Amino acid sequence: MIIRLLKLAFFLLIGISFYSCREQKDPEEEIQKVNVKVDIERLEQKLFACKTKESLLNFLTDNKLVAERYFQTPPEGFNELADKLLLLVNNEGLQAFYKQSQLKAFFGNGNLENDFHEAFQHLKYYYPEFKEPKIYTIFSGFGGVGAFPATHLYVSDSVIVIGLDYFMGKNAKFLPPEVFSYQLRRLNPQTVVPQAILLLSANYNATNPNDKTLLSEMVWYGKSYVFGQTMLPSKSDSLFIGYTAEQLNESYAFQQDIWAHFIDNKLLYNTQEPIKGKYIGERPATPEIGSRCPGSIGRWLGYRIVSKYFEEDEKLTIQELMKNPNAQKIFEASKYKGLPDAE
């Protein structure tokens, strides 16, 4: 499956809005003039309008691309998938769950269109060759709770498929299986577009495949986050990283201690996957540093390094940043030493 299920956690510190002092890098007046098309097809509405197997087979045939890419089912498997979908659309509990998704508090509003419009305008401004992907929304009841393949997001150059059921948040009638509470903060209606744009950032984020160090991974995350914030400057950090305000504030307040842990334990150039996973993997906390230190803290440090590097050179563009595969040079040029930004 070519979906980029990215390393879904990205960090920005509350109250640190480095873009505010870099208006020359984010000329909003010009960006607002960029013409883009946001084409969203609400397939979940068509799916739940189907009442027979025949209508579901027609639905799959008419939406072959989504069936093959999102549901990972080739045409020869449509018959079996239609049987499973028929159980889904006729299930009263899932019907109620679907109807909840159509409320204004969830996806019965124009927020997706507005957010994608903002993101596409910025992408088109910075990357004129960018072509707006077609967007589909779907609702699969978490793949019939494991009966067939489904996920929260499928992203390619030309297509974005959004599993709305995965983005209903903590107030949903049902929660995604095998998702922990700290991960759920990244799965709500407000996070859909930020997470999709972060997945798209992989198309622009150059990296050195021979550099297996933790530092390289950290810088990769940092670049991805700066990209996301550049394309969606109106969105708060929490919509990208999923950390609470308290976690963000404490990380910033204690960043010297966090940084000291990385330096004292010689972590930056460590290439061992189990060690790297402790600092950039999905975890509720990083107990190696402290019980209150949030998980994936290495991603946040990567953001601090990259954002400081981006600030150091006012002539540096987002395109140049993303094309730079040299994590070591970015780190050195950032001059980051675990200190807070100057007031």
GUMAR-756427 format. One record per residue: y, x, z of N, C-alpha, C, O in turn. Coordinates in steps of 0.1 Angstrom, whole numbers, padded with zeros to 4 digits, always signed. Example, Ala and Ser with C-alpha at 12.3 -4.5 7.8 and 13.67 -1.06 7.14 Angstrom:
2
-0057+0132+0078-0045+0123+0078-0033+0132+0078-0033+0142+0085-0022+0128+0071-0011+0137+0071+0000+0129+0079+0011+0134+0080
//
This chain:
343
-0012+0009+0000+0000+0000+0000+0012+0009+0000+0014+0018+0008+0021+0006-0009+0033+0015-0011+0044+0012-0002+0055+0018-0002+0042+0001+0006+0053-0002+0016+0056+0009+0025+0047+0016+0030+0068+0011+0027+0072+0022+0036+0074+0016+0050+0085+0011+0054+0063+0016+0058+0064+0012+0072+0070+0024+0080+0062+0031+0086+0081+0025+0080+0088+0037+0084+0087+0039+0099+0085+0028+0105+0089+0046+0104+0091+0051+0117+0103+0043+0122+0115+0047+0121+0100+0031+0128+0110+0021+0130+0118+0023+0142+0119+0013+0149+0125+0033+0145+0134+0033+0156+0144+0043+0154+0142+0055+0151+0157+0039+0154+0168+0047+0151+0179+0045+0161+0180+0035+0167+0187+0056+0164+0195+0057+0176+0209+0059+0173+0213+0067+0165+0218+0051+0179+0232+0054+0180+0237+0051+0193+0232+0041+0200+0246+0059+0198+0251+0057+0212+0262+0047+0212+0271+0046+0204+0261+0037+0222+0271+0027+0224+0285+0034+0226+0286+0044+0234+0295+0029+0220+0308+0034+0222+0312+0046+0214+0323+0051+0214+0302+0052+0207+0305+0064+0198+0305+0059+0184+0294+0057+0178+0316+0057+0179+0318+0052+0165+0324+0063+0157+0336+0062+0154+0316+0072+0153+0322+0084+0146+0328+0080+0132+0336+0088+0127+0324+0068+0127+0330+0064+0114+0344+0060+0115+0352+0061+0105+0349+0056+0127+0362+0051+0129+0372+0062+0126+0384+0059+0121+0369+0075+0128+0378+0086+0126+0375+0093+0112+0381+0103+0110+0367+0087+0104+0363+0093+0092+0365+0083+0080+0356+0081+0072+0377+0076+0080+0379+0066+0070+0378+0071+0056+0375+0063+0047+0381+0084+0054+0380+0089+0041+0366+0089+0036+0364+0090+0024+0356+0088+0045+0342+0088+0040+0337+0074+0039+0326+0072+0034+0345+0064+0043+0341+0050+0042+0352+0041+0038+0357+0034+0046+0357+0043+0026+0369+0035+0021+0365+0021+0019+0362+0016+0008+0367+0013+0029+0362-0001+0029+0370-0009+0018+0364-0018+0012+0382-0007+0016+0390-0015+0007+0384-0014-0007+0383-0024-0014+0380-0002-0011+0374+0000-0024+0360-0006-0024+0356-0011-0035+0353-0004-0013+0339-0010-0013+0339-0025-0015+0330-0030-0021+0348-0031-0009+0349-0046-0009+0351-0051-0024+0349-0063-0027+0355-0042-0033+0357-0046-0047+0345-0045-0055+0345-0049-0067+0335-0039-0050+0322-0036-0057+0315-0049-0059+0312-0057-0050+0311-0052-0071+0304-0064-0075+0289-0062-0074+0283-0053-0080+0282-0070-0066+0267-0069-0065+0261-0083-0065+0268-0093-0062+0249-0084-0068+0241-0096-0068+0231-0096-0057+0223-0087-0056+0231-0107-0049+0221-0108-0038+0212-0120-0042+0217-0132-0041+0200-0117-0047+0191-0128-0052+0179-0129-0042+0170-0121-0041+0180-0140-0034+0170-0142-0023+0162-0155-0027+0168-0166-0029+0149-0154-0028+0141-0166-0031+0133-0169-0019+0125-0161-0014+0135-0181-0014+0128-0186-0001+0114-0191-0004+0112-0203-0005+0105-0182-0005+0091-0186-0009+0084-0193+0003+0075-0201+0000+0089-0191+0015+0082-0198+0026+0084-0213+0024+0075-0221+0028+0095-0218+0019+0097-0232+0017+0088-0237+0006+0083-0249+0007+0086-0230-0004+0076-0234-0015+0062-0234-0010+0054-0242-0013+0059-0224-0002+0045-0223+0004+0042-0235+0012+0031-0241+0011+0050-0238+0022+0047-0249+0031+0049-0263+0024+0046-0273+0030+0054-0263+0012+0054-0276+0004+0041-0278-0002+0038-0290-0007+0032-0268-0003+0019-0270-0009+0010-0277+0000+0010-0275+0012+0003-0287-0005-0006-0295+0003-0021-0294-0001-0030-0299+0006-0023-0288-0013-0037-0287-0018-0040-0273-0022-0031-0265-0024-0053-0270-0024-0057-0257-0028-0052-0254-0042-0048-0243-0046-0052-0264-0051-0047-0263-0065-0032-0259-0065-0028-0250-0072-0024-0265-0056-0010-0262-0056-0008-0248-0050+0001-0241-0054-0017-0243-0041-0016-0230-0036-0020-0219-0046-0014-0209-0047-0030-0223-0054-0034-0213-0065-0022-0212-0075-0019-0201-0080-0015-0223-0078-0004-0223-0087+0007-0214-0080+0014-0207-0087+0009-0216-0067+0019-0208-0060+0016-0193-0061+0026-0185-0064+0004-0189-0059+0000-0175-0060+0002-0170-0074+0006-0158-0076-0002-0178-0084-0001-0174-0098+0014-0172-0102+0018-0163-0109+0022-0182-0097+0037-0181-0100+0044-0169-0093+0054-0165-0098+0038-0165-0082+0044-0154-0074+0034-0143-0073+0031-0138-0062+0029-0139-0084+0019-0128-0085+0023-0115-0078+0015-0109-0072+0036-0112-0081+0041-0099-0075+0040-0099-0060+0035-0089-0054+0044-0110-0054+0044-0111-0039+0029-0111-0034+0026-0105-0024+0021-0119-0041+0007-0120-0037+0000-0106-0038-0008-0103-0029+0003-0098-0048-0004-0085-0050+0002-0075-0040-0005-0067-0035+0015-0075-0038+0022-0064-0030+0022-0068-0016+0019-0060-0007+0027-0080-0012+0028-0083+0002+0015-0087+0008+0011-0082+0019+0008-0096+0001-0006-0100+0006-0017-0091+0002-0028-0092+0006-0014-0081-0006-0023-0071-0011-0036-0077-0017-0047-0072-0015-0034-0087-0025-0045-0095-0030-0043-0095-0046-0034-0101-0051-0053-0090-0053-0053-0091-0068-0056-0105-0072-0062-0113-0064-0054-0108-0085-0057-0122-0090-0071-0126-0087-0074-0138-0084-0081-0117-0088-0095-0121-0085-0097-0126-0071-0107-0132-0068-0088-0123-0062-0089-0127-0048-0080-0139-0045-0080-0143-0033-0074-0145-0055-0065-0156-0052-0072-0168-0047-0067-0176-0038-0084-0170-0051-0092-0182-0047-0095-0182-0032-0093-0192-0025-0099-0170-0027-0102-0169-0013-0089-0169-0005-0089-0176+0006-0078-0163-0010-0066-0164-0003-0060-0178-0002-0055-0182+0008-0062-0186-0013-0057-0199-0013-0064-0208-0002-0058-0216+0005-0077-0205+0000-0085-0212+0011-0079-0209+0024-0077-0218+0033-0075-0197+0027-0069-0193+0039-0055-0198+0041-0051-0202+0052-0048-0198+0031-0034-0203+0031-0034-0218+0034-0025-0224+0040-0044-0225+0028-0045-0240+0030-0047-0243+0045-0041-0253+0050-0055-0235+0052-0056-0237+0066-0043-0234+0073-0040-0241+0083-0036-0225+0069-0023-0221+0075-0013-0233+0073-0007-0237+0083-0011-0237+0061+0000-0247+0059-0004-0261+0065+0005-0269+0067-0016-0263+0068-0020-0276+0074-0022-0275+0089-0026-0285+0096-0020-0263+0095-0021-0262+0109-0008-0267+0116+0003-0262+0113-0009-0276+0125+0003-0282+0131+0011-0272+0139+0023-0273+0139+0004-0263+0146+0012-0253+0154+0020-0244+0145+0031-0241+0148+0014-0240+0134+0021-0231+0125+0032-0238+0117+0042-0233+0113+0029-0251+0115+0040-0259+0108+0052-0260+0117+0063-0259+0112+0050-0262+0130+0061-0262+0140+0068-0249+0140+0080-0248+0141+0060-0238+0140+0065-0224+0140+0074-0222+0128+0085-0216+0128+0069-0226+0116+0077-0225+0104+0090-0233+0104+0100-0228+0100+0089-0245+0109+0101-0253+0110+0111-0247+0119+0123-0248+0117+0107-0240+0130+0116-0233+0139+0123-0222+0131+0135-0220+0133+0116-0216+0122+0123-0205+0114+0134-0210+0105+0143-0202+0102+0134-0223+0102+0144-0228+0093+0157-0233+0101+0166-0238+0094+0156-0232+0114+0168-0237+0121+0179-0226+0120+0177-0215+0116+0192-0231+0122+0203-0222+0121+0203-0210+0130+0208-0199+0127+0197-0212+0142+0196-0201+0151+0186-0190+0146+0187-0179+0152+0179-0193+0136+0169-0183+0131+0173-0179+0116+0182-0171+0114+0167-0186+0106+0170-0183+0092+0175-0194+0084+0175-0194+0072+0180-0205+0091+0186-0216+0084+0201-0214+0082+0208-0224+0084+0205-0203+0079+0219-0200+0077+0221-0190+0066+0211-0186+0059+0233-0185+0064+0236-0175+0053+0236-0161+0057+0242-0153+0050+0231-0158+0069+0233-0144+0074+0226-0134+0066+0231-0123+0064+0214-0137+0061+0207-0127+0053+0215-0124+0040+0216-0112+0037+0220-0134+0034+0228-0131+0022+0240-0123+0025+0243-0113+0018+0247-0126+0036+0259-0119+0039+0256-0104+0042+0263-0095+0038+0246-0102+0050+0242-0088+0054+0237-0080+0042+0241-0068+0041+0229-0086+0034+0225-0078+0022+0237-0076+0013+0237-0065+0006+0246-0085+0012+0258-0083+0003+0266-0071+0008+0270-0062+0000+0268-0070+0021+0275-0058+0027+0267-0045+0024+0273-0035+0019+0254-0045+0026+0246-0033+0024+0246-0029+0009+0248-0017+0006+0244-0039+0000+0244-0036-0014+0257-0031-0019+0257-0022-0028+0268-0036-0014+0281-0031-0018+0283-0016-0015+0287-0008-0023+0279-0013-0003+0280+0001+0001+0270+0010-0007+0274+0021-0011+0258+0005-0009+0249+0013-0016+0254+0016-0031+0252+0027-0036+0259+0005-0037+0264+0006-0050+0276+0015-0051+0278+0022-0061+0284+0015-0041+0296+0024-0041+0292+0039-0040+0297+0047-0047+0283+0042-0031+0279+0056-0029+0269+0060-0039+0268+0072-0042+0261+0051-0044+0251+0054-0054+0252+0045-0066+0245+0034-0066+0261+0047-0075+0264+0038-0086+0251+0034-0094+0251+0023-0100+0241+0043-0094+0229+0040-0101+0220+0030-0094+0210+0025-0099+0223+0026-0082+0215+0017-0074+0215+0003-0080+0225-0002-0085+0202-0002-0081+0200-0015-0087+0195-0025-0076+0185-0021-0069+0202-0036-0074+0199-0045-0063+0184-0050-0065+0181-0056-0075+0176-0048-0055+0162-0054-0055+0162-0069-0054+0171-0074-0047+0152-0075-0060+0150-0089-0057+0144-0091-0043+0136-0083-0039+0149-0101-0036+0145-0103-0023+0137-0116-0022+0141-0127-0027+0126-0116-0015+0117-0127-0012+0116-0129+0003+0114-0119+0010+0116-0141+0008+0112-0144+0022+0099-0152+0021+0097-0160+0012+0091-0149+0031+0078-0156+0032+0075-0158+0047+0081-0152+0056+0065-0167+0049+0061-0170+0063+0046-0172+0063+0041-0182+0058+0039-0163+0069+0024-0163+0068+0017-0165+0081+0005-0164+0081+0024-0168+0092+0017-0169+0104+0010-0156+0108-0001-0156+0113+0017-0145+0106+0012-0132+0108-0001-0129+0101-0011-0124+0106-0001-0134+0088-0013-0132+0080-0024-0141+0085-0036-0136+0085-0021-0153+0089-0031-0162+0095-0037-0155+0107-0049-0156+0109-0029-0147+0114-0033-0140+0126-0045-0131+0122-0056-0132+0129-0043-0123+0112-0053-0113+0108-0063-0117+0098-0072-0110+0094-0062-0130+0093-0071-0135+0083-0069-0128+0069-0078-0127+0061-0057-0124+0066-0054-0117+0054-0042-0108+0056-0035-0109+0066-0040-0098+0048-0029-0088+0050-0015-0094+0050-0012-0103+0042-0007-0090+0059+0007-0094+0059+0015-0084+0068+0008-0077+0076+0028-0083+0067+0035-0074+0075+0049-0078+0077+0053-0089+0071+0058-0071+0084+0071-0076+0087+0080-0073+0075+0089-0082+0071+0078-0062+0068+0087-0059+0056+0079-0051+0046+0071-0042+0049+0081-0055+0033+0076-0047+0022+0089-0043+0014+0097-0051+0011+0090-0030+0012+0102-0025+0005+0098-0015-0006+0091-0006-0004+0103-0018-0018+0102-0008-0029+0116-0008-0036+0125-0014-0031+0117+0000-0046+0129+0001-0054+0134-0012-0059+0146-0014-0060+0125-0020-0063+0129-0033-0070+0126-0046-0062+0131-0056-0066+0119-0045-0051+0115-0057-0044+0116-0055-0029+0112-0044-0024+0121-0065-0022+0120-0065-0008+0114-0079-0004+0118-0089-0008+0103-0078+0004+0097-0090+0009+0098-0090+0024+0094-0081+0031+0103-0101+0029+0106-0102+0044+0096-0113+0050+0096-0124+0046+0088-0108+0059+0080-0117+0067+0088-0123+0078+0089-0117+0089+0094-0135+0076+0103-0141+0086+0096-0143+0099+0102-0142+0110+0083-0146+0099+0076-0149+0112+0076-0137+0121+0075-0139+0133+0077-0125+0116+0077-0113+0124+0091-0110+0130+0092-0103+0140+0101-0117+0125+0115-0114+0129+0121-0126+0137+0133-0128+0136+0113-0134+0143+0118-0145+0151+0123-0142+0165+0130-0150+0171+0119-0130+0170+0124-0126+0183+0117-0132+0194+0107-0139+0193+0122-0129+0206+0115-0133+0218+0115-0148+0221+0107-0153+0229+0124-0156+0214+0124-0170+0216+0115-0178+0206+0116-0190+0206+0107-0171+0199+0099-0177+0189+0087-0185+0196+0083-0181+0207+0082-0195+0189+0071-0202+0195+0058-0193+0196+0050-0195+0205+0057-0183+0187+0046-0174+0187+0052-0160+0185+0062-0158+0178+0046-0150+0191+0050-0136+0190+0040-0128+0181+0028-0131+0181+0045-0118+0174+0036-0110+0166+0025-0103+0174+0028-0099+0185+0013-0103+0169+0002-0097+0177+0004-0082+0177+0009-0076+0168-0001-0076+0188-0001-0061+0190+0013-0055+0189+0015-0044+0184+0023-0063+0193+0037-0058+0194+0042-0058+0208+0041-0069+0215+0046-0047+0213+0051-0046+0227+0065-0051+0229+0073-0051+0219+0069-0054+0241+0082-0059+0243+0093-0050+0239+0104-0054+0234+0092-0037+0240+0102-0027+0236+0103-0027+0221+0114-0024+0216+0092-0030+0214+0093-0030+0199+0099-0043+0195+0105-0044+0184+0097-0054+0202+0102-0067+0199+0117-0067+0197+0122-0076+0190+0124-0058+0204+0138-0058+0203+0143-0054+0189+0154-0057+0185+0134-0049+0181+0137-0045+0167+0132-0056+0157+0133-0054+0145+0127-0067+0163+0122-0078+0154+0128-0091+0158+0122-0099+0164+0140-0093+0153+0147-0105+0155+0156-0108+0143+0158-0099+0135+0161-0120+0141+0168-0123+0129+0180-0113+0125+0183-0111+0114+0186-0108+0135+0198-0099+0133+0193-0085+0128+0201-0078+0122+0181-0081+0130+0176-0068+0126+0170-0067+0113+0167-0056+0108+0168-0078+0106+0161-0078+0093+0168-0068+0083+0161-0059+0078+0180-0070+0080+0187-0062+0070+0189-0048+0075+0186-0039+0067+0193-0045+0087+0193-0031+0091+0180-0024+0090+0179-0012+0085+0169-0030+0093+0156-0024+0092+0152-0022+0077+0146-0012+0074+0155-0032+0069+0152-0030+0055+0160-0019+0048+0155-0011+0040+0173-0017+0052+0181-0006+0047+0176+0007+0052+0176+0017+0044+0171+0008+0064+0165+0020+0069+0153+0024+0061+0150+0036+0059+0145+0014+0057+0133+0017+0049+0138+0022+0035+0132+0031+0030+0148+0016+0030+0153+0021+0017+0159+0035+0017+0159+0042+0007+0163+0039+0029+0169+0052+0030+0159+0063+0027+0163+0074+0023+0146+0060+0027+0136+0070+0024+0137+0075+0009+0133+0086+0006+0143+0066+0001+0145+0070-0013+0155+0081-0015+0156+0088-0025+0164+0083-0005+0175+0092-0006+0174+0104+0003+0182+0113+0002+0165+0103+0012+0164+0113+0023+0155+0125+0019+0142+0124+0021+0161+0136+0014+0153+0147+0010+0148+0155+0023+0154+0156+0033+0136+0160+0021+0130+0167+0032+0122+0179+0027+0118+0179+0015+0119+0189+0035+0111+0200+0031+0097+0198+0036+0094+0198+0048+0087+0195+0027+0074+0191+0031+0066+0203+0038+0056+0201+0045+0072+0215+0037+0065+0226+0043+0070+0229+0057+0064+0237+0065+0081+0222+0061+0086+0223+0075+0079+0212+0083+0083+0201+0083+0070+0217+0092+0063+0208+0100+0068+0207+0115+0061+0202+0124+0080+0213+0117+0085+0214+0131+0090+0200+0136+0093+0191+0128+0091+0199+0149+0096+0187+0155+0111+0186+0151+0116+0175+0149+0118+0197+0150+0132+0197+0146+0134+0190+0132+0143+0182+0130+0125+0193+0123+0126+0187+0110+0124+0172+0110+0131+0164+0104+0115+0167+0119+0113+0153+0121+0125+0147+0127+0129+0136+0123+0131+0153+0137+0143+0148+0144+0154+0146+0134+0161+0136+0134+0156+0157+0126+0168+0156+0116+0165+0145+0106+0175+0139+0102+0153+0144+0102+0149+0133+0092+0154+0119+0098+0160+0111+0091+0150+0117+0110+0154+0104+0116+0169+0103+0117+0175+0093+0115+0176+0114+0121+0190+0114+0122+0197+0111+0109+0207+0103+0109+0192+0117+0098+0198+0114+0085+0196+0099+0081+0205+0093+0076+0184+0094+0084+0181+0080+0081+0190+0071+0089+0195+0061+0083+0193+0074+0101+0202+0065+0109+0216+0066+0104+0222+0055+0102+0221+0078+0101+0235+0079+0096+0236+0072+0083+0246+0065+0080+0226+0072+0074+0226+0065+0062+0227+0050+0065+0235+0043+0058+0218+0045+0074+0219+0031+0077+0232+0026+0082+0237+0015+0078+0238+0034+0091+0251+0030+0096+0262+0031+0085+0272+0023+0085+0261+0040+0076+0270+0041+0065+0270+0029+0056+0280+0024+0051+0258+0024+0053+0256+0012+0044+0258-0001+0051+0261-0011+0045+0257-0001+0065+0260-0013+0072+0269-0010+0084+0265-0011+0096+0281-0006+0081+0290-0002+0092+0294-0013+0102+0299-0010+0113+0292-0025+0098+0296-0036+0107+0285-0039+0118+0288-0046+0127+0274-0033+0117+0263-0036+0126+0262-0026+0137+0265-0014+0136+0259-0032+0149+0258-0023+0161+0245-0015+0161+0236-0018+0154+0246-0005+0169+0234+0005+0170+0222-0002+0175+0211+0001+0170+0222-0012+0183+0210-0019+0189+0202-0025+0178+0190-0027+0179+0208-0029+0167+0201-0036+0156+0192-0026+0148+0183-0030+0141+0195-0013+0150+0187-0003+0143+0177+0003+0152+0165+0004+0149+0181+0007+0164+0172+0014+0173+0164+0005+0182+0152+0008+0185+0169-0006+0186+0162-0015+0195+0163-0011+0210+0156-0017+0218+0171-0002+0213+0173+0002+0227+0183-0007+0234+0191-0013+0227+0182-0009+0247+0192-0017+0254+0204-0009+0256+0204+0004+0254+0215-0015+0259+0228-0009+0261+0226+0001+0273+0232+0012+0273+0219-0003+0283+0217+0006+0295+0209+0019+0290+0213+0030+0295+0199+0018+0282+0192+0029+0278+0201+0039+0269+0200+0051+0271+0209+0033+0261+0218+0041+0253+0228+0048+0261+0230+0060+0259+0234+0041+0271+0244+0047+0279+0238+0058+0288+0244+0069+0290+0226+0056+0293+0220+0066+0301+0215+0079+0293+0216+0090+0298+0211+0076+0281+0207+0087+0272+0219+0096+0270+0218+0109+0270+0230+0090+0267+0243+0098+0265+0247+0105+0277+0251+0117+0277+0247+0098+0289+0251+0104+0301+0243+0115+0306+0248+0125+0312+0230+0115+0302+0221+0126+0307+0216+0134+0295+0205+0140+0296+0224+0135+0284+0219+0142+0273+0218+0157+0275+0210+0164+0269+0226+0162+0284+0224+0177+0288+0211+0179+0294+0204+0190+0291+0206+0170+0302+0193+0172+0308+0182+0170+0298+0172+0177+0298+0184+0160+0289+0174+0158+0278+0173+0170+0269+0162+0175+0266+0184+0176+0266+0185+0187+0257+0179+0199+0264+0171+0207+0258+0181+0201+0277+0176+0212+0284+0160+0212+0284+0154+0222+0283+0155+0199+0285+0140+0198+0285+0135+0203+0271+0125+0210+0271+0141+0200+0261+0137+0204+0247+0138+0219+0246+0129+0226+0241+0149+0225+0251+0150+0240+0250+0141+0247+0259+0134+0257+0255+0140+0243+0272+0132+0250+0282+0117+0249+0278+0109+0259+0281+0113+0239+0271+0099+0237+0267+0096+0241+0253+0086+0239+0247+0107+0248+0247+0105+0253+0233+0099+0242+0223+0090+0245+0216+0105+0231+0223+0100+0220+0216+0105+0219+0201+0098+0214+0193+0117+0224+0199+0123+0222+0185+0114+0227+0174+0113+0221+0163+0107+0238+0176+0099+0245+0166+0084+0243+0168+0076+0249+0161+0081+0233+0176+0067+0230+0179+0061+0222+0166+0068+0214+0161+0049+0226+0162+0043+0219+0150+0031+0211+0154+0024+0206+0145+0027+0210+0167+0015+0203+0171+0018+0188+0171+0027+0184+0178+0010+0181+0164+0012+0166+0162+0012+0159+0176+0020+0150+0178+0002+0162+0185+0002+0155+0197+0015+0157+0205+0020+0148+0212+0021+0169+0205+0033+0172+0212+0045+0165+0205+0053+0159+0212+0046+0166+0192+0056+0159+0185+0056+0144+0187+0067+0138+0189+0044+0139+0188+0043+0124+0190+0048+0119+0203+0053+0108+0204+0049+0128+0213+0054+0124+0226+0069+0122+0225+0075+0114+0234+0076+0128+0216+0090+0127+0215+0096+0119+0203+0107+0115+0204+0088+0117+0193+0093+0109+0182+0084+0097+0179+0087+0089+0170+0072+0096+0186+0063+0085+0184+0068+0072+0191+0077+0072+0199+0061+0061+0188+0064+0048+0194+0058+0048+0209+0046+0048+0211+0068+0048+0218+0064+0048+0232+0075+0040+0240+0086+0040+0236+0071+0033+0251+0082+0026+0258+0091+0036+0266+0102+0032+0270+0086+0048+0269+0094+0057+0277+0089+0071+0273+0079+0073+0267+0097+0081+0278+0093+0095+0277+0091+0101+0291+0101+0108+0295+0080+0099+0297+0079+0103+0311+0079+0118+0313+0081+0123+0324+0077+0126+0302+0078+0140+0303+0092+0145+0308+0093+0155+0314+0102+0136+0305+0115+0139+0309+0119+0131+0321+0125+0137+0330+0115+0119+0322+0118+0110+0333+0114+0096+0331+0113+0092+0319+0111+0089+0341+0106+0075+0340+0116+0066+0333+0112+0056+0327+0128+0069+0334+0139+0061+0328+0143+0065+0314+0151+0059+0307+0137+0076+0309+0141+0082+0296+0133+0073+0286+0121+0072+0286+0141+0067+0276+0134+0058+0266+0125+0066+0257+0126+0078+0256+0115+0059+0251+0106+0065+0242+0114+0069+0229+0125+0065+0227+0107+0078+0221+0113+0083+0209+0126+0090+0211+0135+0089+0202+0127+0096+0222+0140+0103+0225+0144+0114+0215+0156+0117+0213+0134+0120+0209+0136+0130+0199+0144+0124+0187+0151+0131+0180+0142+0112+0184+0149+0105+0173+0164+0104+0176+0172+0106+0168+0167+0101+0189+0181+0100+0193+0187+0114+0192+0199+0115+0187+0180+0124+0197+0186+0138+0196+0188+0142+0181+0198+0148+0178+0179+0137+0172+0181+0140+0158+0194+0133+0153+0201+0139+0145+0196+0121+0158+0209+0114+0154+0221+0122+0159+0231+0124+0152+0220+0127+0172+0231+0134+0177+0234+0147+0169+0246+0150+0166+0224+0154+0165+0225+0166+0157+0231+0163+0143+0241+0169+0139+0226+0153+0137+0231+0150+0123+0245+0144+0123+0253+0147+0115+0247+0135+0133+0261+0129+0133+0271+0140+0136+0283+0139+0131+0268+0149+0145+0277+0160+0148+0280+0169+0135+0291+0173+0133+0269+0172+0128+0270+0179+0116+0279+0172+0106+0287+0178+0099+0277+0159+0105+0284+0151+0095+0299+0151+0099+0308+0150+0090+0302+0152+0112+0316+0152+0116+0323+0165+0115+0335+0166+0113+0315+0176+0116+0320+0189+0116+0327+0192+0102+0337+0199+0102+0322+0187+0091+0327+0190+0078+0333+0177+0072+0325+0169+0068+0346+0175+0072+0352+0163+0068+0350+0161+0053+0351+0150+0048+0347+0171+0045+0345+0170+0031+0330+0167+0027+0327+0163+0016+0321+0167+0037+0307+0164+0034+0305+0149+0032+0310+0141+0039+0299+0146+0021+0296+0132+0017+0282+0128+0022+0274+0136+0025+0280+0114+0023+0267+0109+0026+0257+0113+0016+0245+0116+0020+0261+0114+0004+0251+0118-0007+0247+0133-0005+0235+0136-0006+0256+0142-0001+0253+0156+0001+0244+0157+0014+0235+0165+0014+0247+0149+0024+0239+0149+0036+0225+0146+0033+0216+0153+0037+0223+0135+0026+0210+0130+0024+0202+0139+0014+0189+0140+0015+0208+0146+0006+0201+0155-0004+0198+0169+0003+0190+0176-0003+0203+0171+0014+0200+0184+0021+0187+0184+0028+0185+0176+0038+0177+0191+0024+0164+0191+0030+0162+0201+0041+0151+0202+0047+0172+0209+0044+0171+0221+0053+0175+0217+0067+0187+0217+0071+0165+0213+0075+0168+0208+0089+0174+0220+0097+0183+0217+0106+0170+0232+0095+0174+0243+0103+0189+0245+0101+0197+0247+0110+0193+0245+0088+0207+0247+0085+0216+0236+0090+0227+0238+0095+0211+0224+0089+0219+0212+0095+0220+0214+0110+0231+0212+0115+0210+0218+0117+0211+0220+0131+0221+0231+0134+0229+0230+0143+0220+0242+0128+0229+0253+0130+0243+0250+0128+0252+0253+0136+0246+0243+0117+0259+0239+0113+0265+0228+0122+0277+0227+0124+0256+0220+0129+0261+0210+0138+0267+0215+0150+0276+0209+0156+0262+0227+0154+0267+0234+0167+0264+0225+0179+0271+0226+0189+0254+0217+0178+0250+0208+0189+0244+0215+0200+0234+0223+0198+0249+0214+0212+0243+0221+0224+0240+0211+0235+0240+0215+0247+0238+0198+0232+0235+0189+0243+0247+0184+0250+0246+0178+0261+0259+0186+0244+0272+0182+0251+0277+0169+0245+0274+0166+0233+0284+0161+0252+0290+0149+0247+0301+0152+0237+0306+0163+0237+0304+0143+0229+0315+0145+0219+0328+0147+0227+0331+0141+0237+0337+0155+0221+0350+0157+0227+0358+0144+0226+0358+0137+0216+0366+0141+0237+0374+0129+0237+0385+0130+0228+0394+0121+0226
//
